[in-house]
Amino acid sequence: MKEKHKNILTKVESSLAADINLDELLMLRLKAKGVLTSEMVESIMKPERAKHQTVIKLLEMLKCRDDKAFDLLCESLEEDGQKNIVGTYLKPTGFSMSQSKGKRTRKRRHCGIWIKSRENV
């Protein structure tokens, strides 16, 4: 996995652990896409593991996978009806702009935080 994607997963790990609905269907999607092996799925989905620990284990394994793993995780989450997770934590796209004295103030959301930046128009 690319370093920038590993960093994103690390930064939002606790939020993902709380918000991702990690069920068998999502795991099957990741397995079908070649992100996880059967052995990895069995290791992640141990019944004695708490929900947040299960998500953290998944994230740890994903960080060791190839460069496609991040995008395939996002795709699988979207297919699983969890687009909000992708849009909020993994690939934030929300932003708004306003004009002020020839400069544009841009607000964009990254990892759940609104960031302001000013640039000349």
Rosetta blueprint (number, residue, H / E / L):
1 M L
2 K L
3 E H
4 K H
5 H H
6 K H
7 N H
8 I H
9 L H
10 T H
11 K H
12 V L
13 E H
14 S H
15 S H
16 L H
17 A H
18 A H
19 D H
20 I L
21 N L
22 L L
23 D L
24 E H
25 L H
26 L H
27 M H
28 L H
29 R H
30 L H
31 K H
32 A H
33 K L
34 G L
35 V L
36 L L
37 T L
38 S H
39 E H
40 M H
41 V H
42 E H
43 S H
44 I H
45 M L
46 K L
47 P L
48 E L
49 R L
50 A L
51 K H
52 H H
53 Q H
54 T H
55 V H
56 I H
57 K H
58 L H
59 L H
60 E H
61 M H
62 L H
63 K H
64 C L
65 R L
66 D L
67 D L
68 K L
69 A H
70 F H
71 D H
72 L H
73 L H
74 C H
75 E H
76 S H
77 L H
78 E H
79 E H
80 D L
81 G L
82 Q L
83 K H
84 N H
85 I H
86 V H
87 G H
88 T H
89 Y H
90 L H
91 K L
92 P L
93 T L
94 G L
95 F E
96 S E
97 M E
98 S E
99 Q E
100 S E
101 K L
102 G L
103 K E
104 R E
105 T E
106 R E
107 K E
108 R E
109 R E
110 H E
111 C L
112 G L
113 I E
114 W E
115 I E
116 K E
117 S E
118 R E
119 E E
120 N E
121 V L
